[in-house]
């Protein structure tokens, strides 16, 4: 039943674009997983350190603007190319801040995290090629905790290229921008930063 529904959806989408394939050309499931640089991780940790200092603490932090990213998707092959839908997770941000001083003059360690998640659609003109460029777009909502809090959903867009995608294991290179924001708080102080912001990722493609 699920396969039939997916096939009907793919045929309806192709018909809406004015191109109806004579038969289903194929379907694929791909699981890209890797690491991504995010400008938002650096911005969030800098803001967090500033807020702790405003609250009277001395701060030491590790600022590594890299996070895990997952972009599994299902793709339908049509006469106009590959049309896919999937879910993005990341780039993740886990930040540990060691601080001491403040009102109670006691040392402490605070873990904060931010994980964007959301659906996306994507398109590649050559789904069966060894080298396959693509574009994708969607919306994300950031699951956050510690000194981080979500400020609502945002949109993102990305362009990339998949290498050796017809092999068992390939490689994906991607650059994009996500307009989501998170709220950084410490005591009575707070501020919003873009997260993930600009991203560049390297992923293994299964």
C-alpha contacts under 8 A as a table, 3 or more apart, distances in Angstrom:
res1	aa1	res2	aa2	distance
1	X	4	X	5.15
1	X	5	X	6.27
2	X	5	X	5.11
2	X	6	X	6.20
3	X	6	X	5.17
3	X	7	X	6.17
4	X	7	X	5.14
4	X	8	X	6.22
5	X	8	X	5.13
5	X	9	X	6.21
6	X	9	X	5.08
6	X	10	X	6.24
7	X	10	X	5.16
7	X	11	X	6.20
7	X	24	X	7.52
8	X	11	X	5.08
8	X	12	X	6.04
9	X	12	X	5.10
9	X	13	X	6.18
10	X	13	X	5.20
10	X	14	X	6.28
10	X	76	X	6.53
10	X	78	X	7.97
11	X	14	X	5.16
11	X	15	X	6.12
11	X	20	X	6.70
11	X	21	X	7.44
12	X	15	X	5.05
12	X	16	X	6.13
13	X	16	X	5.08
13	X	17	X	6.46
14	X	17	X	5.15
14	X	18	X	6.43
14	X	19	X	5.27
14	X	20	X	5.35
14	X	21	X	7.32
14	X	78	X	7.14
14	X	80	X	7.97
15	X	18	X	4.95
15	X	19	X	5.33
15	X	20	X	4.98
16	X	19	X	7.46
19	X	79	X	7.10
19	X	80	X	7.30
20	X	79	X	7.55
21	X	24	X	6.64
21	X	25	X	7.70
21	X	78	X	6.19
21	X	79	X	5.73
24	X	77	X	7.18
24	X	78	X	6.91
25	X	76	X	7.79
25	X	77	X	5.28
25	X	78	X	5.85
25	X	79	X	7.67
26	X	76	X	6.25
26	X	77	X	5.15
26	X	78	X	7.73
27	X	74	X	7.44
27	X	75	X	5.64
27	X	76	X	4.69
27	X	77	X	5.88
28	X	74	X	5.86
28	X	75	X	5.14
28	X	76	X	6.68
29	X	72	X	7.60
29	X	73	X	5.98
29	X	74	X	4.49
29	X	75	X	6.22
30	X	72	X	5.76
30	X	73	X	5.55
30	X	74	X	6.39
30	X	75	X	7.89
30	X	205	X	6.76
30	X	206	X	5.64
31	X	70	X	7.45
31	X	71	X	6.38
31	X	72	X	4.25
31	X	73	X	6.55
31	X	205	X	5.83
31	X	206	X	5.02
32	X	70	X	5.94
32	X	71	X	5.35
32	X	72	X	5.82
32	X	172	X	7.28
32	X	203	X	5.70
32	X	204	X	5.47
32	X	205	X	4.31
32	X	206	X	6.08
33	X	68	X	7.62
33	X	69	X	5.84
33	X	70	X	4.60
33	X	71	X	6.54
33	X	72	X	7.93
33	X	203	X	5.03
33	X	204	X	5.46
33	X	205	X	6.68
34	X	68	X	5.94
34	X	69	X	5.48
34	X	70	X	6.73
34	X	201	X	7.09
34	X	202	X	5.72
34	X	203	X	3.94
34	X	204	X	5.94
35	X	66	X	6.52
35	X	67	X	5.51
35	X	68	X	4.69
35	X	69	X	5.60
35	X	91	X	7.36
35	X	201	X	5.70
35	X	202	X	5.77
35	X	203	X	6.41
36	X	66	X	5.45
36	X	67	X	5.44
36	X	68	X	6.40
36	X	69	X	6.39
36	X	91	X	6.00
36	X	199	X	6.36
36	X	200	X	5.44
36	X	201	X	3.96
36	X	202	X	6.38
37	X	65	X	5.66
37	X	66	X	4.63
37	X	67	X	6.70
37	X	91	X	7.77
37	X	199	X	5.41
37	X	200	X	5.24
37	X	201	X	6.23
38	X	41	X	5.66
38	X	42	X	7.39
38	X	65	X	5.68
38	X	66	X	6.27
38	X	67	X	7.55
38	X	91	X	7.09
38	X	195	X	7.78
38	X	196	X	5.62
38	X	197	X	6.44
38	X	198	X	5.78
38	X	199	X	4.61
38	X	200	X	6.91
39	X	42	X	5.64
39	X	43	X	6.46
39	X	65	X	6.83
39	X	195	X	7.55
39	X	196	X	6.57
39	X	197	X	5.70
39	X	198	X	5.44
39	X	199	X	6.62
40	X	43	X	4.95
40	X	44	X	5.95
40	X	65	X	7.83
40	X	193	X	7.10
40	X	194	X	5.60
40	X	195	X	4.31
40	X	196	X	4.56
40	X	197	X	5.09
40	X	198	X	7.16
41	X	44	X	5.18
41	X	45	X	6.25
41	X	63	X	7.94
41	X	64	X	7.72
41	X	65	X	5.18
41	X	66	X	7.58
41	X	93	X	6.29
41	X	195	X	6.81
41	X	196	X	6.73
42	X	45	X	5.35
42	X	46	X	6.14
42	X	63	X	6.42
42	X	64	X	7.30
42	X	65	X	5.50
43	X	46	X	5.25
43	X	47	X	6.14
43	X	193	X	6.66
43	X	194	X	7.65
44	X	47	X	5.14
44	X	48	X	6.07
44	X	184	X	7.06
44	X	193	X	6.22
44	X	194	X	7.96
44	X	195	X	7.64
45	X	48	X	4.95
45	X	49	X	6.15
45	X	61	X	7.95
45	X	63	X	6.65
45	X	95	X	7.14
46	X	49	X	5.24
46	X	50	X	6.30
47	X	50	X	5.12
47	X	51	X	6.26
47	X	184	X	7.16
47	X	191	X	7.42
47	X	193	X	7.92
48	X	51	X	5.18
48	X	52	X	6.33
48	X	147	X	7.62
48	X	184	X	6.30
48	X	185	X	7.22
48	X	186	X	7.41
49	X	52	X	5.22
49	X	53	X	6.32
49	X	59	X	6.42
49	X	61	X	7.63
49	X	97	X	7.88
50	X	53	X	5.17
50	X	54	X	6.22
51	X	54	X	4.95
51	X	55	X	6.27
51	X	185	X	7.23
51	X	186	X	5.91
51	X	189	X	6.16
51	X	190	X	7.03
52	X	55	X	5.00
52	X	56	X	6.55
52	X	57	X	5.47
52	X	58	X	7.31
52	X	59	X	6.97
52	X	99	X	7.82
52	X	186	X	6.19
53	X	56	X	5.10
53	X	57	X	4.91
53	X	58	X	5.99
53	X	59	X	6.96
54	X	57	X	7.36
54	X	189	X	7.70
55	X	102	X	6.33
55	X	186	X	7.34
55	X	187	X	6.73
55	X	188	X	7.85
55	X	189	X	7.58
56	X	101	X	6.41
56	X	102	X	4.43
56	X	103	X	7.30
57	X	99	X	6.03
57	X	100	X	5.42
57	X	101	X	4.63
57	X	102	X	4.70
58	X	99	X	5.54
58	X	100	X	5.54
58	X	101	X	6.18
58	X	102	X	8.00
59	X	97	X	6.88
59	X	98	X	5.91
59	X	99	X	4.54
59	X	100	X	6.89
60	X	97	X	6.20
60	X	98	X	5.36
60	X	99	X	6.40
61	X	95	X	7.93
61	X	96	X	6.54
61	X	97	X	4.95
61	X	98	X	6.35
62	X	95	X	7.37
62	X	96	X	7.05
62	X	97	X	7.46
63	X	95	X	7.65
65	X	93	X	7.93
66	X	91	X	7.49
66	X	92	X	7.90
66	X	93	X	7.53
67	X	90	X	7.02
67	X	91	X	4.78
67	X	92	X	4.67
67	X	93	X	5.78
68	X	90	X	6.06
68	X	91	X	5.17
68	X	92	X	5.36
69	X	88	X	7.50
69	X	89	X	5.69
69	X	90	X	4.47
69	X	91	X	4.66
69	X	92	X	6.73
69	X	201	X	7.92
69	X	203	X	8.00
70	X	88	X	5.80
70	X	89	X	5.05
70	X	90	X	6.46
70	X	91	X	7.92
71	X	86	X	6.82
71	X	87	X	5.82
71	X	88	X	4.50
71	X	89	X	6.38
72	X	86	X	5.62
72	X	87	X	5.97
72	X	88	X	6.94
73	X	84	X	6.33
73	X	85	X	5.38
73	X	86	X	3.85
73	X	87	X	6.55
74	X	84	X	5.37
74	X	85	X	5.55
74	X	86	X	6.14
75	X	82	X	6.12
75	X	83	X	5.50
75	X	84	X	3.97
75	X	85	X	6.57
76	X	82	X	5.61
76	X	83	X	5.33
76	X	84	X	6.08
77	X	81	X	5.92
77	X	82	X	4.57
77	X	83	X	6.55
77	X	127	X	6.86
78	X	81	X	5.28
78	X	82	X	6.09
78	X	83	X	7.49
80	X	125	X	6.68
81	X	123	X	7.20
81	X	124	X	5.83
81	X	125	X	4.30
81	X	126	X	5.64
81	X	127	X	6.11
82	X	123	X	5.63
82	X	124	X	5.07
82	X	125	X	6.14
82	X	126	X	6.78
82	X	127	X	5.16
83	X	121	X	7.53
83	X	122	X	5.94
83	X	123	X	4.79
83	X	124	X	6.76
84	X	121	X	5.63
84	X	122	X	5.01
84	X	123	X	6.23
85	X	119	X	7.46
85	X	120	X	5.78
85	X	121	X	4.41
85	X	122	X	6.21
86	X	119	X	5.76
86	X	120	X	5.44
86	X	121	X	6.43
87	X	117	X	7.19
87	X	118	X	5.58
87	X	119	X	4.37
87	X	120	X	5.92
88	X	116	X	7.72
88	X	117	X	5.52
88	X	118	X	5.48
88	X	119	X	6.17
88	X	120	X	7.02
88	X	140	X	7.94
89	X	92	X	7.59
89	X	115	X	6.88
89	X	116	X	5.77
89	X	117	X	4.56
89	X	118	X	6.93
90	X	93	X	7.96
90	X	115	X	5.43
90	X	116	X	5.03
90	X	117	X	6.43
91	X	115	X	6.70
91	X	116	X	6.82
91	X	196	X	6.93
92	X	113	X	7.54
92	X	114	X	5.99
92	X	115	X	4.73
92	X	116	X	6.98
93	X	113	X	5.41
93	X	114	X	5.12
93	X	115	X	6.43
94	X	111	X	7.07
94	X	112	X	5.85
94	X	113	X	4.46
94	X	114	X	6.73
95	X	111	X	5.77
95	X	112	X	5.21
95	X	113	X	6.22
96	X	109	X	6.79
96	X	110	X	5.66
96	X	111	X	4.60
96	X	112	X	6.46
97	X	109	X	5.71
97	X	110	X	5.34
97	X	111	X	6.64
98	X	107	X	7.43
98	X	108	X	5.99
98	X	109	X	4.56
98	X	110	X	6.63
99	X	107	X	5.72
99	X	108	X	5.61
99	X	109	X	6.37
100	X	105	X	6.15
100	X	106	X	5.49
100	X	107	X	4.04
100	X	108	X	6.26
101	X	104	X	6.72
101	X	105	X	3.93
101	X	106	X	5.82
101	X	107	X	6.74
102	X	105	X	5.24
102	X	106	X	7.56
110	X	146	X	7.02
110	X	147	X	7.93
111	X	146	X	5.91
111	X	147	X	7.76
112	X	144	X	7.52
112	X	145	X	5.59
112	X	146	X	4.18
112	X	147	X	5.46
112	X	148	X	6.04
113	X	144	X	5.44
113	X	145	X	5.45
113	X	146	X	6.55
113	X	147	X	7.98
113	X	148	X	6.56
114	X	142	X	6.14
114	X	143	X	5.64
114	X	144	X	4.28
114	X	145	X	6.75
114	X	148	X	6.79
114	X	149	X	7.83
115	X	142	X	5.28
115	X	143	X	5.09
115	X	144	X	6.34
116	X	140	X	5.80
116	X	141	X	5.41
116	X	142	X	3.97
116	X	143	X	6.11
116	X	196	X	7.72
117	X	140	X	5.13
117	X	141	X	5.49
117	X	142	X	6.15
117	X	143	X	7.46
118	X	138	X	7.10
118	X	139	X	5.56
118	X	140	X	4.24
118	X	141	X	6.19
119	X	138	X	5.74
119	X	139	X	6.15
119	X	140	X	7.05
120	X	136	X	6.68
120	X	137	X	5.41
120	X	138	X	4.00
120	X	139	X	6.69
121	X	136	X	5.60
121	X	137	X	5.74
121	X	138	X	6.32
122	X	134	X	6.98
122	X	135	X	5.60
122	X	136	X	3.98
122	X	137	X	6.49
123	X	134	X	5.58
123	X	135	X	5.58
123	X	136	X	6.41
124	X	127	X	5.95
124	X	132	X	6.71
124	X	133	X	6.03
124	X	134	X	4.38
124	X	135	X	6.73
125	X	132	X	7.58
125	X	133	X	7.47
125	X	134	X	7.29
126	X	129	X	5.49
126	X	132	X	5.80
126	X	133	X	7.65
127	X	132	X	6.48
128	X	132	X	7.84
128	X	165	X	7.88
128	X	166	X	6.65
129	X	132	X	5.74
129	X	165	X	7.33
129	X	166	X	6.94
130	X	162	X	7.82
130	X	163	X	5.96
130	X	164	X	4.67
130	X	165	X	5.50
130	X	166	X	5.64
130	X	167	X	7.94
131	X	161	X	6.97
131	X	162	X	5.79
131	X	163	X	4.70
131	X	164	X	6.12
131	X	165	X	6.90
132	X	161	X	5.52
132	X	162	X	5.10
132	X	163	X	6.57
132	X	165	X	7.39
133	X	159	X	7.63
133	X	160	X	5.72
133	X	161	X	4.02
133	X	162	X	6.15
134	X	159	X	5.91
134	X	160	X	5.45
134	X	161	X	5.92
134	X	162	X	7.78
135	X	157	X	7.61
135	X	158	X	5.82
135	X	159	X	4.50
135	X	160	X	6.40
136	X	157	X	5.87
136	X	158	X	5.42
136	X	159	X	6.51
137	X	155	X	7.57
137	X	156	X	5.60
137	X	157	X	4.30
137	X	158	X	6.34
138	X	155	X	5.82
138	X	156	X	5.53
138	X	157	X	6.69
139	X	153	X	6.75
139	X	154	X	5.56
139	X	155	X	4.27
139	X	156	X	5.95
140	X	153	X	5.51
140	X	154	X	5.48
140	X	155	X	6.20
140	X	156	X	7.41
140	X	180	X	7.01
141	X	150	X	7.40
141	X	152	X	6.29
141	X	153	X	4.50
141	X	154	X	6.63
141	X	180	X	7.28
142	X	150	X	5.48
142	X	152	X	7.48
142	X	153	X	7.24
142	X	180	X	7.61
142	X	182	X	7.48
143	X	149	X	7.57
143	X	150	X	6.44
144	X	148	X	5.51
144	X	149	X	5.00
144	X	150	X	5.89
145	X	148	X	5.12
145	X	149	X	5.85
146	X	149	X	7.66
147	X	184	X	5.67
147	X	185	X	5.24
147	X	186	X	6.33
148	X	182	X	6.49
148	X	183	X	5.73
148	X	184	X	4.82
148	X	185	X	6.54
149	X	182	X	5.60
149	X	183	X	5.01
149	X	184	X	6.50
149	X	185	X	7.96
150	X	181	X	6.87
150	X	182	X	4.69
150	X	183	X	6.07
151	X	180	X	7.58
151	X	181	X	5.58
151	X	182	X	5.00
151	X	183	X	5.95
151	X	192	X	7.94
152	X	180	X	7.13
152	X	181	X	7.14
152	X	182	X	7.86
153	X	180	X	6.01
153	X	181	X	7.99
154	X	178	X	6.87
154	X	179	X	5.21
154	X	180	X	4.15
154	X	181	X	7.39
155	X	178	X	5.85
155	X	179	X	5.56
155	X	180	X	6.62
156	X	176	X	7.21
156	X	177	X	5.58
156	X	178	X	4.14
156	X	179	X	6.16
157	X	176	X	5.61
157	X	177	X	5.81
157	X	178	X	6.74
158	X	174	X	6.78
158	X	175	X	5.65
158	X	176	X	3.92
158	X	177	X	6.52
159	X	174	X	5.77
159	X	175	X	5.74
159	X	176	X	6.32
160	X	172	X	7.04
160	X	173	X	5.45
160	X	174	X	4.03
160	X	175	X	6.28
161	X	172	X	5.81
161	X	173	X	5.53
161	X	174	X	6.58
162	X	165	X	5.91
162	X	170	X	7.05
162	X	171	X	5.73
162	X	172	X	4.37
162	X	173	X	6.53
162	X	205	X	7.83
163	X	170	X	5.65
163	X	171	X	5.12
163	X	172	X	6.19
164	X	167	X	5.42
164	X	169	X	7.25
164	X	170	X	4.69
164	X	171	X	6.66
165	X	168	X	7.59
165	X	169	X	7.09
165	X	170	X	4.99
165	X	171	X	7.22
165	X	205	X	7.04
166	X	170	X	7.55
167	X	170	X	6.16
168	X	206	X	6.34
169	X	204	X	6.86
169	X	205	X	5.55
169	X	206	X	5.02
170	X	204	X	5.88
170	X	205	X	4.61
170	X	206	X	6.52
171	X	202	X	7.37
171	X	203	X	5.78
171	X	204	X	4.72
171	X	205	X	5.20
172	X	201	X	7.93
172	X	202	X	5.92
172	X	203	X	4.97
172	X	204	X	6.20
172	X	205	X	6.26
173	X	200	X	7.68
173	X	201	X	5.90
173	X	202	X	4.99
173	X	203	X	6.53
174	X	200	X	5.72
174	X	201	X	5.27
174	X	202	X	6.80
175	X	198	X	7.62
175	X	199	X	5.64
175	X	200	X	4.45
175	X	201	X	6.49
176	X	198	X	5.91
176	X	199	X	5.31
176	X	200	X	6.63
177	X	196	X	7.54
177	X	197	X	5.32
177	X	198	X	4.47
177	X	199	X	6.02
178	X	195	X	6.97
178	X	196	X	5.79
178	X	197	X	4.89
178	X	198	X	6.57
178	X	199	X	7.89
179	X	194	X	6.48
179	X	195	X	7.05
179	X	196	X	7.47
179	X	197	X	6.02
180	X	194	X	5.96
180	X	195	X	5.52
180	X	196	X	6.75
180	X	197	X	7.24
181	X	192	X	6.52
181	X	193	X	5.52
181	X	194	X	4.29
181	X	195	X	5.00
181	X	196	X	7.58
182	X	192	X	5.69
182	X	193	X	5.72
182	X	194	X	6.47
182	X	195	X	6.20
183	X	190	X	6.87
183	X	191	X	5.73
183	X	192	X	4.45
183	X	193	X	6.60
184	X	190	X	5.44
184	X	191	X	5.35
184	X	192	X	6.00
184	X	193	X	7.49
185	X	188	X	7.51
185	X	189	X	5.76
185	X	190	X	4.17
185	X	191	X	6.62
186	X	189	X	5.37
186	X	190	X	6.29
187	X	190	X	7.98
194	X	197	X	5.36
196	X	199	X	6.91
